[in-house]
Amino acid sequence: MQIARVVGTTISEAKHASLNGLKLLLIQMYLNDGKTTDGFPLIAMDMFGARVGDSVIVSSDSELTKDLSPEGTTPLRWCVLGIQD
């Protein structure tokens, strides 16, 4: 699990069937200081209603992502586990 910042949302006209109806977020991981973002934005599946600017807890556990997907399989790697207070 890692902490990331939501920097935006994304949409797609052509996508894998498992992504229909899912909210997709653009996230950037925080460095160890918890204040500075680093790296390229990543796409994460959101089931909790996170908004731009929120700090979220994310995981790259592929089995968890598949379990949360309505189709039971997905090409996504990252999923939001919760919103940090």
N, C-alpha and C positions, 0 to 999 in steps of 0.2 A: 504494500500500500504506500501511496505517496500523496503529498499535498500539491494541488495545482490551482491555478487561477483561471476562471472562465473569461476568455477574451472575446468570445463571439458565438454565434450559432451558424449553422450551415444547412443548406438544402441541396437536393439533387433531383434532376429530372430522370436520369437513368441510374438505377441502383439495384442492388441485390434484393430479392423479394423479402428477405428477413428484416430489412431496414424500413419497410413500410409501416408508418404510424409511430416510429420512434423519434424522439427529440435528439438531435445530434448537436453536440457542443464542440467548439474549438477551445482547447485548454492549453496552458503552458505550465510546465512543471516549475516549482520553486526550487531554488538552491537550498543548501543546508541552513542558511540564515532565516529562511521562511519569509523573506521580504522581496527578494530579487528573483524575477523569472528568468529562465534560461532555455535556450534551444528553440527549435521550430515548433509552431503550434501543432497539436495532435487532435484527432477526432475521437470523442468519447460518447458513448450511449448514456442518456440521462433518464432516470425513472423518478427523480425527486423534485423536479422543477427548479433547478438551479438557474440563476440569472447572471448576466454579464457582470463581472466584478466580484462575484462570490468566490470564496476559497472552498474547494471541494476535495474530498478524499477519493482517490481513484485507484483502481487495481488493473493489472494487466493479466489477471488470471483468466485464461481462455475458457476453462470449464465453467467458471462463474458467468462469464459473458454469454456463453451458449445457453446456460440455464435461464438467464434473465430475458433472452430473446424469445419473442412469441413463436418463432418458427422452430426453435430448438437448435439452430445453427446460425452462425453469422460470421462475416469476414472481419468484423471489428475486433480490435485488440483491447481497447480501454473501455472501462465502464465506471460510472460514478457510484460510489458506495454510500455517500452522505455529504451533507453540506456542513462545513466547519462553522462553529459559532464565532 
